[in-house]
Amino acid sequence: MIVLTGKTKTAEVEAEAGLSLLDLAMKHEVDWSFSCTRGTCARCRCLVTEGMAFLEEVTDAEWDRLEPEELDEGYRLGCQAIVREGAGRIVAANKTYF
């Protein structure tokens, strides 16, 4: 189960391996900010408070766009945070810079 919180809507959705948190938010009509879907705009930045181990490793785009402190605190880019096969509970909230 994945809990996604956008600006005004929260949804509990089934984990789907290979999809990003942004993909799942769009699929389930969670109002998640984004512009590019490639990891360059960072509007899809999110705070993962549970289940980080169920996401694929941080991508080069995230290393380029996010500060090391943000990554340490649990921030990811929603478009780059890919759900792993056999994922458990993940909780993430869209936390855009602006």
ZATORLUM-387831 format. One line per 2 residues: number of its first residue (from 0); for each residue x, y, z of N, C-alpha, C. Coordinates in steps of 0.02 Angstrom, whole numbers, plus 50000, padded with zeros to 5 digits. Layout:
NUM = X,Y,Z,X,Y,Z,X,Y,Z; ...
END
This chain:
0 = 50042,49941,50000,50000,50000,50000,50045,50062,50000; 50025,50111,49960,50061,50174,49957,50013,50230,49974
2 = 50033,50273,50019,49993,50331,50038,50027,50392,50007; 49990,50426,49963,50015,50484,49927,49975,50545,49947
4 = 50010,50599,49968,49976,50660,49987,49998,50716,49941; 49949,50744,49905,49962,50801,49861,49945,50865,49898
6 = 49928,50918,49860,49913,50982,49890,49848,50979,49931; 49797,50946,49904,49732,50945,49937,49702,50875,49944
8 = 49735,50824,49916,49706,50757,49916,49757,50706,49939; 49734,50658,49978,49774,50600,49998,49739,50538,49972
10 = 49778,50491,49945,49750,50429,49920,49794,50370,49942; 49761,50315,49959,49796,50252,49972,49788,50210,49910
12 = 49844,50190,49880,49842,50154,49816,49885,50091,49821; 49872,50045,49777,49912,49984,49774,49980,49999,49744
14 = 50031,49967,49772,50099,49974,49745,50102,49941,49677; 50133,49974,49629,50143,49945,49562,50217,49952,49545
16 = 50251,49896,49547,50323,49896,49533,50338,49926,49465; 50390,49967,49462,50411,49998,49400,50381,50066,49387
18 = 50330,50084,49426,50300,50151,49418,50331,50198,49470; 50335,50261,49453,50361,50311,49500,50304,50334,49545
20 = 50323,50367,49600,50272,50396,49643,50230,50447,49605; 50262,50485,49560,50224,50533,49519,50176,50497,49473
22 = 50198,50442,49442,50153,50402,49399,50091,50382,49437; 50101,50357,49497,50045,50333,49538,50000,50391,49559
24 = 50030,50448,49576,49989,50506,49595,49946,50528,49536; 49975,50531,49476,49936,50551,49417,49881,50499,49402
26 = 49898,50436,49407,49850,50383,49392,49790,50386,49438; 49801,50406,49501,49747,50407,49550,49723,50478,49566
28 = 49739,50525,49522,49714,50594,49524,49730,50630,49589; 49791,50617,49615,49816,50655,49672,49849,50718,49644
30 = 49833,50775,49672,49858,50839,49645,49931,50851,49665; 49974,50818,49628,50047,50817,49640,50078,50865,49589
32 = 50116,50913,49613,50148,50962,49567,50203,50929,49526; 50205,50948,49463,50260,50927,49419,50258,50969,49356
34 = 50314,50972,49322,50318,51006,49257,50349,50962,49204; 50403,50927,49222,50442,50896,49169,50441,50820,49166
36 = 50434,50786,49222,50437,50712,49229,50506,50683,49213; 50558,50724,49210,50626,50700,49194,50676,50712,49250
38 = 50654,50742,49305,50699,50754,49360,50738,50819,49356; 50716,50866,49314,50753,50929,49308,50718,50987,49342
40 = 50652,50987,49347,50616,51045,49374,50610,51042,49450; 50608,50982,49479,50602,50970,49551,50535,50991,49581
42 = 50486,51007,49539,50419,51023,49566,50387,50962,49599; 50408,50903,49580,50378,50841,49608,50414,50818,49671
44 = 50458,50860,49698,50495,50841,49759,50446,50817,49812; 50463,50764,49847,50420,50737,49898,50461,50714,49958
46 = 50427,50709,50014,50458,50684,50075,50430,50614,50088; 50475,50565,50086,50456,50496,50099,50467,50483,50174
48 = 50413,50472,50211,50419,50464,50283,50416,50391,50304; 50400,50347,50258,50397,50276,50272,50409,50237,50208
50 = 50449,50184,50212,50457,50139,50156,50510,50157,50105; 50559,50196,50124,50612,50215,50077,50646,50154,50047
52 = 50651,50100,50085,50684,50039,50061,50645,50005,50004; 50582,50024,49995,50541,49995,49943,50544,50034,49877
54 = 50589,50085,49876,50599,50124,49815,50668,50108,49787; 50675,50114,49721,50739,50104,49689,50789,50156,49714
56 = 50852,50145,49701,50905,50191,49724,50896,50261,49695; 50925,50309,49731,50924,50379,49708,50959,50383,49640
58 = 50929,50421,49594,50955,50426,49526,51004,50484,49520; 51040,50485,49464,51086,50540,49450,51049,50607,49448
60 = 50988,50607,49420,50949,50669,49417,50935,50695,49487; 50921,50650,49534,50909,50671,49603,50972,50697,49636
62 = 51028,50663,49624,51092,50687,49652,51108,50757,49625; 51090,50770,49562,51104,50835,49531,51057,50889,49558
64 = 50995,50872,49574,50944,50922,49590,50934,50933,49665; 50942,50880,49704,50930,50885,49776,50996,50892,49815
66 = 50993,50926,49869,51051,50933,49913,51061,50869,49952; 51123,50852,49970,51135,50792,50011,51093,50790,50075
68 = 51084,50849,50106,51044,50852,50167,50971,50832,50153; 50945,50853,50095,50876,50836,50078,50869,50760,50070
70 = 50917,50730,50035,50915,50657,50026,50919,50622,50093; 50962,50647,50138,50968,50617,50205,50903,50623,50245
72 = 50866,50677,50234,50803,50688,50270,50745,50647,50241; 50755,50616,50182,50703,50575,50153,50668,50605,50093
74 = 50697,50659,50066,50667,50689,50006,50688,50651,49944; 50641,50645,49897,50654,50615,49832,50617,50656,49780
76 = 50632,50645,49717,50592,50674,49663,50540,50621,49645; 50477,50641,49646,50424,50593,49633,50430,50557,49567
78 = 50456,50592,49517,50463,50562,49450,50520,50512,49446; 50565,50515,49495,50624,50471,49495,50620,50415,49547
80 = 50573,50421,49593,50566,50372,49647,50523,50314,49621; 50556,50260,49600,50523,50203,49568,50510,50149,49620
82 = 50449,50123,49620,50428,50071,49667,50461,50005,49648; 50490,49971,49697,50523,49906,49687,50471,49850,49685
84 = 50491,49795,49655,50451,49734,49655,50443,49711,49728; 50382,49690,49746,50369,49666,49814,50368,49721,49866
86 = 50354,49782,49846,50355,49839,49892,50304,49832,49947; 50322,49856,50006,50277,49861,50062,50249,49932,50067
88 = 50232,49952,50126,50200,50018,50137,50250,50075,50125; 50228,50123,50085,50265,50183,50071,50219,50243,50085
90 = 50246,50293,50119,50208,50354,50133,50248,50413,50107; 50218,50452,50062,50253,50509,50032,50206,50568,50023
92 = 50233,50628,50033,50194,50689,50024,50232,50736,49978; 50196,50765,49931,50225,50813,49885,50245,50876,49924
94 = 50308,50895,49919,50336,50952,49955,50376,50995,49906; 50341,51029,49862,50374,51070,49813,50408,51130,49845
96 = 50458,51157,49812,50494,51215,49837,50451,51278,49836; 50403,51281,49790,50363,51342,49782,50291,51326,49772
END
